[in-house]
């Protein structure tokens, strides 16, 4: 019994030093609460329905303007996509499309972006830099601090050049990017560009792969991207037009292309096919350090969410729960927090949750609350994207205010652990609680004199507040508490600290 208690104490101590993240628990299907009202811009509400209280903050308002014909127009500015980062490298700035840059703390406007930097992508290493990869082949660098834009390279010879198209990313070190170019004869080139040397290092042609596709989308390829390490180029073939079913096929030089293929970045040599059916997903790192594609439904293992290792050594079913439906979105833009993928349950019948899924076989997740979107249109789909450190999630929502008008009502929100219940790492050595777990009394000892102790339940509701007469030692009576996890906030004259306790 003593060993078990010691193990539990270690577990809860380790949890107490984990700042800003919800508890790691098995997934829970939690219905969207109906008691929250959309907050005003700059204000927050708390979603108490999940395992940890989640603060949801509204960032944007409807934008009214007059067009060139003098007619009034209404626009709802939102972020691009779950795979396009909105925060800069140090998370001090926040970008809305290629439209505006905001202060990431106050959400006040820092700068308006011009059409010269459309489409735009934050640098992963330089917080002052925005990259732009344009259809005419121009590659531009925009410096936010002095509001200057420089064309640093041009790739000629194509009708169109795209990053992705739409779903690609730069590697984590701002070294390589994979672009796709449309030739006049319908061929598609995958162009590997070195962002440090500012030159093409390799081009691979897929004959007729653009075919009669539109300017934005090739016929046979869904998207192309370098992996986060920059070592791999991943091609997701269109699962409607490039299959292995003997009907809709793309064959190039005798090679049948389908599913998700991995190539070596430097020479575009084929490495392996990691799954025969590609679906929406993002590239990240598993807990064990291997690079993976995290995707929904893919004709493998009867799961609903998977990860497939880019080195071809295997696939893992992350969940079979039907809440993880094909209408959701995946984000692995938390590049400074590898080992997690952030999932959006887009449809109301999928509970409408924002969930970080641990990329191993543990089945553990972190609940980041609900997005409250009616999701009656693609424009209202939440499409959550994780911040680089994974502590925040950006999503869009009408917050149930609808209806699905033209344009669709949609605002930007962020979700994060309620800061009133976040754990302060830098003060952990100042306070001791023992025994923990307990069902009787818990001793509280502090190097500073304690003024008050507040006890909260798991939803963040205050259970009891005890005023203390400036003592360093307090015996906390927990006899009347039901079994479960609680938070205890200990306050002194110089600050406070939050601890977790377990009542048996």
Secondary structure, 3 states (H helix, E strand, C coil): CHHHHHHHHHHHHHHHCCCCCCCCEECCCCCCCCCCCCCCCCCEEEECCCCCCEEEEECCCCEEEECCCCCEEEECCCCCCCCCCCECCCCCEEEECCCEEEECCCCCEEEECCHHHCCEEECCCCCCEEEEECCCCEEEEEECCCCEEEEEEECCCCCEEEECCCCCCCCCCCCEEEEEEECCCCCEEEEEEECCCCEEEEEEEECCCCCCCCCCCCCCEEEEEECCCCCEEEEEECCCCCCCCCCCCEEECCEEECCEEEEECCCCCEEEEEECCCCCEEEEECCCCCEEEEEECCCCCCCCEEEEECCCCCEEEEECCCCCCCCCEEECCCCCCCCEEEEECCCHHHCCEEEEEECCCCCEEEEEEECCCCCCCHHHCCCCEECCCCCEEEEEECCCCCCCCCCCCCEEEEEEECHHHCCCHHHHHHEEEECCCECCEEEEEEEEEEEEEEEECCCCCEEEEEEEEEEEEEEEECCCCCCEEEEEEEEECCEEEEEEEEEC
